[in-house]
Amino acid sequence: MQKDAVIRVQNLGKSYRLRRKESGGYTALRDVIAQAAVAPWRRIRRALGRGPALDADGVGGGEEFWALRGVDFEIEKGEVVGIIGRNGAGKSTLLKILSRITEPTEGRVELRGRVASLLEVGTGFHPELSGRENIFLNGAILGMSRAEIRRKFDEIVAFAEVEKFLDTPVKHYSSGMYVRLAFAVAAHLEPEVLIIDEVLAVGDAEFQKKCSGRMGEVAREGRTVFFVSHNLGAVRSLCSRCIYLRGGAVAMDGPTEAVLEAYDNDIHALDQTVIRGIESFSVRGVRLLDEAQIPSVRFRAGGSLTVEVEYEAQMRIVAPYFWLEVHSMHGPAFGACMLFDGFRPGFLEGRGRLRCTFHYLQLMPNQYTLRMGARLGDGVRLLMDSQDVAFFNVTGDLNRMGFVGEAAAVLSADAAPVVLPYTWSLPDGRAGSFEIPRTNE
């Protein structure tokens, strides 16, 4: 390990056994007793290399699936590293191994210092304990003394904004309160390595901004931050380095802009875009089309954007619904959902295309992410997990768009992304209106 490296990962791999239950079956008590009796012998045979790999229940058999394989990298002290990739690329598995929640199947991980993780809402919290008690519990788990926790206590509570509910059992907290307190504990108890998963998406925009600021402070204090997010704007603004996981392996590791560009190119490679869903359904490709119906990743403010989805359904799927979301670095900007507008296909079967056109992009010039998901007609089962499917840029000259304020060029990147028509009325009776001009007029 290099002198300043705090994490070293060598030939890391994690495999699982995918077991399929027979429909209508159940596990009887005699089966549980029999499995418990033979499990130790199976483990011994596996250790001697004479038996099949075991699944989560200690039972062999089933299809072997490698969530990670051949992963190598080193992280130096004080680096802020983003982890990106499609759903199922191995990001969460990697973080669980780094957090010592699960053991790797092969390879090794070396970590120096205390690790604080926030992988899902309420990680490490006891639901029956109050917020106050959970702060001390989490601090103790992280190896902090009671005196250290007390020294940081007021700062944690103020950041989490849960003063009124501090002595309430956390089982009564909303998901937003959970994540605020969990992040505050993880980020303020002085870990050498802070690992943050997509859980921050639960918080509102203001809290996400606070979290980003706190992670920046942690990095400036010389600590290391691992950050997984589908909000590529946040990754771009926070991380100097990025690791792109694809199919359980490192596809690219380098400066954030270069890695995001490679990820962008992969997403837009139509022949490579296959998103597997359930019920024998897959998305074969996603294309973004401009006003002339030409594939593009650059769109003018005030223009139109058409999303074309090529799918394949190997069985008839009745009344599914899809949704699209355009995200900026601040979070969701706008979207379209068949569940709201009621316009959905009667069924999908074989290969076909869906299209959705946003006729008027009232967006500030910036970089954006398109997310898509789908559910079956019952509204419960996922047809396709919500995930990033495309990235695009909105371009435009701020002065020609009507922005003439002296700070427009400086503040535009941090402004709210959607600009609706509005009018200022001043005390002297003057009125000024603004609207992003339509480019197709």
N, C-alpha and C positions, 0 to 999 in steps of 0.2 A: 504494500500500500504506500502511495506517495506520502511525503511528510505531512502535507496539509489535508489529505483525503480523510473524510469521515465515514464514507460508505464505499465499499468495494464489492462488486457483484461479479462472480466468475462462473461461467457455464451454467447459469441458473435454469432449472427446469421444474415444472410442476405438472403432474398428470393426475387425471381422475378416471374412475371407472363409471361409465354411463350405464346404469341399470334400468331396465324397462319392467314395470310391473304389468302382470297380466291383468287385463280388464276384468273387473268384477271380483278379483281375488282379495284375500285378506290374510293377515299373519296371525296364526293361532298361538296360544301360550306355549304349546309343545314345541313350535318352531322357534320361538324366542329362546327357550331353554336349550334346545339343540344347538342353535347358533352360538350361544354363550359358551357352551361346553367345548365346541371345536375351535373357537376363535383363537385361544392361545397356541394351539398346534399349528394353525394356519400362519400365525405370525412367525413362529419358529421356522417353519418351512420357507417362508419368504426371506427371512434373514439369512438362511443357508442357500438361497437362490434356487430352491427346489419347487417352488410353487408360484402360482400366478399372483400378480399384484392385487392388493386388497382395495376395496372401495371404502367409502366413508363408514360403512357399517362393519368393516372387518371381513367382508365376504368377497371372495374372488369372482371372476367372471364379468361379463359385460364388455362393451366396447371401450377401448382406452382412448382418452382425449387429453392432448397436451395443451394446457392453457398457456404455458410458457416453455420455451426451450432454447438453449444456447444464448442466453442473455448475458452480456458483459458490459460493464461500465464502471467508472469511478466518479465520485462526487467530492469536490473539495470543500473545505470549510468556507461558509459564507455564500455559497452559490444558491441561486433561486432557479430551480429546474422545473420546467413544465413537462408533463407527460400527456401526450395526445394519442388519438387513435380511435377507430370505430368501436362501438359496443362489441364486446367479445374479443377485443384485441389482447386482453391480458392485463390491463391497467390495474384493476382492482385486486387481482391476484398478486401482482407485483407488490402493491402497497401492503397487503396483508402479510406477505412474507417479510417485508422490511419492518413491519410493526410487530413481528414475532407472534402473530395470531395463528399462522399456519406454517408448517415446515415444508421446505422444498423437497421434491422428489430426487433431484440431483443438483450438483453444484454447491456453491457456498456463498454466504453473505457475511461480510465483516462490517460491524458498526462501531463507531467510537462515540461515546457520550450518551446522554439521556435522550430518548425518543418519545415525542408526544404525537398521538395520532387522532385524527378526526375523520373516520371513514364512513360513518352513517349517523343519523340523528340519534343522540342519546347513547353513543358508544361509551361503555364503562359506567353508566349511571344505574343506580338501583332505584327502581320506580317507587318503592315505599319510603325512601329517604327524601328529606327536603332538599331544596337547592343548596342551602348552607352546608348540610351534611355531605352532599355529593361533591362539593368543592374540596372539602377536606379529604374525602375518600379518594378522589381522583389525584389530588396532590400526593397522597401517601403512595398510591400505585406508581406514580412517576418518581418516587424516591425522595420527595421533598420532606423536610422536617416540619413539625407543626409551626415552629417559629417562622420559617420561610413562607408557609401558606398564609399565616396571619399578616405578614408584611405585604403580601400581594392581594389580600382579600378584598379590600375596599376598591381597588383598581379593577378587579375582575367583575365585581357586582356592578360598578358604574358602567363598564363596557357592555355588559350583557343586558342592562336596563331591566332587571327583574327584581328591583328592591322590594316592591310590594308583595312579591310572591316568594320571597327568599325562604320562608319557613313553611311553604306549602309543598307537599309531596310532588315530586316531578312527574308522577303518573298523570297529574292533572294539568300539566303544561301543554300548550299547543306546540306544534312542530317548530314554529318560529322561535318560541321561547326556549325550547330544547336546544336548538342549534346555536342560539345566541350564547347560552350559558356554556355549552360544550366547547365552542370555539374560544370563548373568553378564558376558560380554564386551561385549554391546551396551549394557547398562545402567550399566556402571562406567567406560567410557572417555569420560565427560563429553560426550555429544552434546548439541547444542542442541535437536534433535528426535529423539524415540524413537518408532519405529513398531513396534507389536506386533500380530501377527495371531493367529488362533485356535490357533496352535501351542502355546500354554501349556496347552491341554487335555491335552497328552501327559504333563505332570508330575503327580505325586501331589498330594493335597490340601494337604499341608504345604508342598510347594514352591510351589504356586500362591499360598498365603498369603504366602510370602516374596516372591514376585514382585510381588504387589499392594502389599506394604509398600515394596518398592524403587521401584516406579513412583510411589508417593505421595511418597517422598523426592526423586525426580528432579523432580517437579512443584514441591515446596516450594523446591527450589534454583533455581527460575525457568526451568526447561526445559519444553519442550512434549512432551506424550505423546499419541500417536494409538493408540487401543486398539480392536481388533475382536474381539468375542467373542459367542458364542451364550449365554453364561452372563449373563443379564440382571441377576442379583443382583450379580455382580461389576461390571458396567457401572454399576449404580445406586450402589454403594458407592464407586466410584473416580472416576467422571466427573461433572463439574458441567454439562457440555454434551454433547449427542448430535446426530448427523446420521443421519437415517433415509433409506436408499437404497431405492428401489423402481423396478424396471424400468430401471435405469441412470441414474436422475435423482434429485435431492434431493426427497424427499416432505415432509420437515420438518427444520428445524434450530432448536434452542432448548434450554431447560433440560431436563435428563435426564428428570425425572418426567413432564413434558408430552409429550415425544417417545415415551417408553415407553408411555404411555397411548394415544397415537395408533396406535402399532404394535400394541398389544394389541387395539384396536378393529378394526383391519384384519384381524388374524388371525381374529377371531371373526365377521367378516362372512361368513356362509356362502356367499352368492352370489359373493363375490369370491375365495374360497379355491380356487384351482386350482393344484395342484402337479403339474407335468409330470414323468413318469418316462420310462423307455425302454419298448420293446416296445408302443408305442401305449397306454400306461397313464397314468392321471391320477387324482389325488385331488380330488374335487369339493368336499368340505367335511369339516370335523372339528368335532364338537360335544362339549361336556362336559355330562353330565347328573348331577343330584343323586339322592338316594334316591327322590324322587318322579318321577324320569325327566323332570325339567324342566331345560331348558338353563340353565346358570349358570356364573359364573366365581368364585363364592364357595362354599366347602365347609367344613363343620364338622369339626374334629378328631374322629376316631372315627366319622365317617360314611362313606358309600360314594361312589365316583367312577366313572362309566361314560364310556368314550371311544367315540364312535360315528364311524366313518369311512365316508364315502360315496365310492365309487370308480367308475371307468369303464374297462373293458378292451375295446379295439376288436378284440382278437384273443384266442384262448384262451391262457391262461397256466397252465401245469401246475405244481401243487404249490409255489406261492411261499410264503415265510414272512415275517412281519412282526415288528417289535419296537417296544416302547414304553419310554421312559425318563422318569422324573420327576426333574428336576434342581432342586436348591436352589442358593443362591449359593456353596455349597462344592463343587458338582459333583454327580455322579449320586447319587440317594438310593435308588431301587429301580426295578424295571421288570418287563416281561413279554416273553418271547421264544418264538415258536413253534418255533424251532430247539431250545430246551431242553426245552419241555414236550411236543413232538411232535404238538401239535394244530394242524393246518394244513388249508386247503382243498385238495380234490383238484384243482380248477382254478377260475379266475376268468374270466368272460366276460360282456360287457355291463355294465349298471349294477347295483350292489348295495351292501350295507352290511355292515361288520364291526363287532363290538362287543367291548370288553374291560372288565370291571367289577373294580375294586379294591374289595373288600368292606369294608375296614376301614382307614381312613387314620390310621395311627399316626404322625402328623406334628405337629411343633411349628407354632404359628401363624406363618405367614410367606408370602412370595411364591414361587411355583414355576413351572417351565417344563416343558412336555411335548414330548418329541422323539419322532419316529417315522421309521422307515426300513423298507425291504423289499428282499429279494433274490429272484432266480429260484430254481427248485427245485434248480439245480446248486450253489447256495450261493456262487457266484463273481460272477456278473454282478448289478449293482445294478438293481433294479426302481424304487426310489425312494431317492435319497440321504438319509441321516440328517439331519434338520433340525428346527427348532422348528416346531410346528404349533399350539400353544395355550399360554396362560398362565392361571394361576388363583391364588387366594388361599385359604389355610386359616385359618379363624378359630376363636377359642375363648378363654374366660376362663381364665387360667392357674390361678387359685385354685380354680375349679370343676372344673378338670381334675385337681386334686390337687397342684399345685405350690404349696407354702406357704413355701419358703425365702425368706430376706430379699433375695436377689439375683435371684430368678426374673424379675422384670419387666425388669431391666437386661440380663441375660445371654441371654435367650431368643433374640434375633435371631442371636447368634453361636454358639448351641448346635448340636450335631449334629441334623439334621432329623428322623430317625426315632427314635422312642422305643419300645423293646420292653418288655414286662412284666419287672420286675426286683424283687429284694428285697435290702435292706441288712441285714446281721447285725452288730450292735455288740458290743464287748467286754463290756458289762454284761449281755449276754443278750437285749437287746431286738432286735426285727426289724421292719422297715418295708417294706411292699410298695408298688409303684406300677404302675398300668396306666391308659392313657388310656381312659376309659369309652366304650363304644359308644353312639352317639346313637340307634340304632334299637332299643335294648332297652327 
